[in-house]
């Protein structure tokens, strides 16, 4: 069992990668100075651009990305595990990867994860999103086996698909993650309950850094970066949408205790689903 301090860094990323990297660096440094050993940033930390054409003009492949270069050097300097919630990077064939990077205290990439589920939706307020038109979806769930915890990697919309997190919990993940750029509308409705649900049903911590506020490309994100414990209690939250960071103490022993009290994973059983009945003619 291990105890460590985790931090969520909340951003309001704009269109310029260098500016976003500068803001993120300052917040990551401050979180590390306050004792964070694991620091997580939100989805699309390096750039938020709604226009596909403009996005392709601004991003590079992963190795050339200025944000990733900054983060590698910073992780090594500070001796921390730095989880970039995701970056937009070129993936070839005219597609973009929404890719998370977990960097070790030597600055090396320990693990990467490409967001699996694409946010393709028309919202009641008129907003329309078609992530699949730009991004190449991932096909593999990833757990980073760190010295102090096994950390399941996911991104934003993935939080609505419980199977990813259940599979990670079955494989021993003690910390689940959902770094995000939730819209304000969906965040106000579902952000907290989704994070708490994933924590409760898996007896795991959930750590989710978020984008927040009115962005340069016109979108508005919800913020409220938070950490939920294995019993479903929010133990740290950055209340609101301003950039900043929040810290929480993570005790992996709490995961074992929660899973012992409610052994839902151990009690799972295989089953089949049948549809009873069917369409019947109404009597005349």
C-alpha positions in Angstrom: 0.0 0.0 0.0 1.2 3.5 -0.8 0.3 7.1 -0.1 1.1 10.0 -2.4 0.0 13.5 -3.2 -1.8 14.0 -6.5 -2.6 17.3 -8.3 -5.1 18.3 -10.9 -4.1 21.3 -13.0 -7.0 23.2 -14.5 -6.3 25.1 -17.7 -8.1 27.4 -20.2 -6.1 26.4 -23.3 -6.2 28.6 -26.3 -5.0 28.4 -29.9 -1.3 29.0 -29.3 0.7 26.0 -28.0 3.6 28.1 -26.7 1.3 30.2 -24.5 -0.6 27.2 -23.2 2.7 25.5 -22.4 3.9 28.6 -20.4 0.7 28.7 -18.3 0.7 25.0 -17.7 4.4 25.0 -16.7 3.8 27.6 -14.0 0.9 25.7 -12.5 2.7 22.3 -12.6 5.7 23.9 -10.9 3.5 25.3 -8.1 1.7 21.9 -7.6 5.0 20.1 -7.4 6.4 22.7 -4.9 3.3 22.0 -2.8 4.2 18.3 -2.7 2.5 16.7 -5.6 4.3 13.6 -6.9 1.7 12.9 -9.6 0.4 15.9 -11.6 -2.4 15.6 -14.2 -3.4 18.2 -16.8 -6.7 18.3 -18.8 -7.7 17.0 -22.2 -6.3 19.1 -25.1 -3.7 20.7 -22.8 -1.6 21.9 -25.7 -4.3 23.5 -27.9 -8.1 24.0 -28.2 -9.2 24.9 -31.7 -12.6 23.9 -33.0 -11.8 24.4 -36.7 -10.2 21.3 -38.2 -8.3 23.3 -40.8 -6.9 25.6 -38.2 -6.0 22.8 -35.8 -4.0 21.0 -38.6 -2.1 24.2 -39.2 -1.1 24.5 -35.6 -0.2 21.0 -34.4 2.8 18.7 -35.2 3.6 15.1 -34.6 4.2 14.2 -30.9 8.0 14.4 -31.0 8.0 18.0 -32.3 5.2 19.2 -30.1 6.4 22.2 -27.9 4.1 21.3 -25.1 5.4 17.7 -24.8 9.0 19.0 -25.0 8.3 21.4 -22.1 6.6 18.6 -20.1 9.4 16.1 -20.5 12.0 18.6 -19.3 9.8 19.7 -16.4 9.0 16.2 -15.2 12.7 15.4 -15.2 13.6 18.7 -13.4 10.9 18.3 -10.8 11.2 14.5 -10.4 7.5 14.0 -10.8 5.1 11.7 -12.7 3.4 14.1 -15.1 0.2 12.9 -16.8 -0.7 15.1 -19.8 -4.5 14.5 -20.0 -4.2 14.7 -23.7 -2.5 16.5 -26.5 -3.7 17.0 -30.1 -0.9 15.5 -32.3 -0.7 14.5 -35.9 -1.4 10.8 -36.5 -0.9 10.5 -40.3 -3.4 10.1 -43.1 -4.9 13.6 -42.4 -6.1 12.5 -38.9 -5.3 13.7 -35.4 -4.7 11.7 -32.3 -6.3 12.8 -29.0 -3.4 11.3 -27.0 -2.6 11.2 -23.3 1.0 10.9 -22.2 2.3 9.8 -18.8 5.8 11.0 -18.2 8.2 9.6 -15.6 10.5 11.5 -13.2 13.3 11.1 -15.8 11.2 12.8 -18.4 10.7 9.6 -20.4 7.2 8.5 -21.7 6.0 5.7 -19.5 2.7 5.2 -21.3 0.4 6.7 -23.9 -3.3 6.4 -24.6 -5.4 7.5 -27.5 -9.0 8.5 -26.7 -11.3 5.7 -27.7 -14.8 7.3 -27.8 -15.5 10.2 -30.0 -17.9 13.0 -29.0 -20.3 13.1 -32.0 -23.4 14.9 -30.8 -25.9 17.8 -31.4 -26.7 19.5 -28.1 -30.1 21.2 -27.3 -28.4 24.6 -27.1 -27.3 24.4 -30.8 -23.8 23.2 -30.2 -22.7 20.5 -32.6 -19.6 18.3 -32.2 -18.1 15.7 -34.6 -14.8 14.6 -33.1 -14.7 11.6 -35.4 -14.3 13.9 -38.4 -10.9 15.0 -37.1 -9.6 12.5 -34.6 -8.5 8.8 -35.1 -10.1 6.8 -32.2 -7.8 4.6 -30.1 -8.4 0.9 -29.8 -6.6 -0.1 -26.6 -7.2 0.7 -22.9 -4.0 1.4 -21.0 -3.0 1.1 -17.3 0.3 2.7 -16.2 1.9 0.7 -13.5 3.7 3.3 -11.4 5.7 2.6 -8.2 2.8 4.0 -6.0 -0.3 3.0 -7.9 -1.7 1.4 -11.0 -3.4 4.2 -12.9 -6.0 3.6 -15.6 -5.9 6.1 -18.5 -9.0 7.5 -20.2 -10.1 10.9 -21.7 -13.2 13.0 -21.2 -16.1 11.3 -23.1 -14.7 7.9 -22.1 -16.2 8.6 -18.6 -19.7 7.8 -20.0 -18.5 4.2 -21.0 -18.2 2.2 -17.8 -16.7 -0.9 -19.4 -13.3 0.8 -19.9 -13.1 1.6 -16.2 -14.4 -1.8 -15.1 -11.9 -3.6 -17.2 -9.1 -1.5 -15.7 -10.3 -2.1 -12.2 -10.4 -5.9 -12.9 -6.8 -5.6 -14.0 -5.8 -4.0 -10.7 -6.1 -0.3 -11.4 -6.4 1.6 -8.1 -6.7 5.1 -9.7 -9.0 5.8 -12.7 -8.7 9.1 -14.6 -10.9 11.2 -16.8 -9.0 14.4 -17.8 -11.5 16.4 -19.8 -12.8 19.4 -21.7 -16.5 19.0 -20.8 -18.8 21.5 -22.2 -20.5 23.8 -19.6 -23.9 22.3 -20.5 -23.0 18.7 -20.1 -20.7 19.5 -17.2 -23.4 21.2 -15.2 -25.7 18.2 -15.8 -23.4 15.2 -15.4 -19.8 15.9 -14.5 -19.9 15.2 -10.8 -22.2 12.2 -10.9 -20.2 10.5 -13.6 -16.9 10.8 -11.7 -18.5 9.6 -8.5 -20.3 6.7 -10.2 -17.0 5.4 -11.8 -15.4 5.6 -8.3 -18.2 3.9 -6.5 -18.8 1.0 -8.8 -15.1 0.2 -9.1 -14.0 1.0 -5.5 -11.2 3.3 -7.0 -10.0 6.8 -6.9 -11.0 9.0 -9.8 -8.7 11.9 -10.7 -9.9 14.3 -13.5 -8.3 17.5 -14.4 -10.5 19.8 -16.5 -10.5 22.7 -18.9 -12.5 25.6 -17.7 -14.0 28.9 -18.9 -14.5 30.8 -22.2 -11.9 29.7 -24.7 -10.3 31.6 -27.6 -12.2 29.4 -30.1 -15.5 30.3 -28.7 -16.3 27.1 -26.7 -17.1 27.2 -23.0 -15.9 24.4 -20.7 -17.1 23.5 -17.2 -13.9 23.3 -15.1 -14.4 21.8 -11.6 -11.3 19.6 -11.7 -11.7 17.0 -8.9 -10.6 13.9 -7.1 -13.1 11.3 -5.8 -12.2 8.7 -3.3 -13.1 4.9 -3.6 -16.3 5.5 -1.5 -17.5 8.1 -3.9 -16.7 11.2 -1.8 -15.3 14.3 -3.6 -12.1 14.9 -1.6 -10.7 17.8 -3.6 -12.3 20.1 -6.2 -11.3 23.3 -7.9 -14.6 25.1 -7.5 -15.3 27.0 -10.7 -13.6 27.4 -14.1 -10.5 29.5 -13.4 -7.1 28.1 -14.1 -5.4 26.7 -11.0 -4.6 23.4 -9.3 -6.0 21.3 -6.5 -4.2 18.7 -4.3 -5.4 15.4 -2.7 -3.8 12.7 -0.7 -4.2 9.3 -2.3 -4.1 6.2 -0.1 -4.2 3.0 -2.1 -5.1 1.1 1.1 -8.5 2.8 0.8 -9.1 1.0 -2.5 -8.6 -2.4 -0.9 -10.9 -1.4 2.0 -13.7 -0.2 -0.3 -13.5 -3.3 -2.5 -13.6 -5.4 0.7 -16.7 -3.7 2.0 -18.5 -3.8 -1.4 -16.9 -6.6 -3.4 -18.7 -5.9 -6.6 -15.8 -6.8 -8.8 -15.3 -10.2 -7.0 -19.1 -10.8 -7.1 -19.5 -10.3 -10.9 -21.0 -13.2 -12.8 -21.3 -13.9 -16.5 -24.8 -13.7 -17.9 -26.8 -13.6 -21.1 -29.4 -11.0 -22.0 -32.7 -12.1 -23.5 -35.5 -10.0 -24.8 -38.9 -11.4 -23.7 -42.0 -10.9 -25.7 -42.1 -8.7 -28.8 -44.5 -6.8 -31.0 -48.0 -8.1 -30.7 -51.1 -7.0 -32.7 -53.5 -4.9 -30.6 -57.0 -6.4 -30.3 -59.5 -4.8 -32.6 
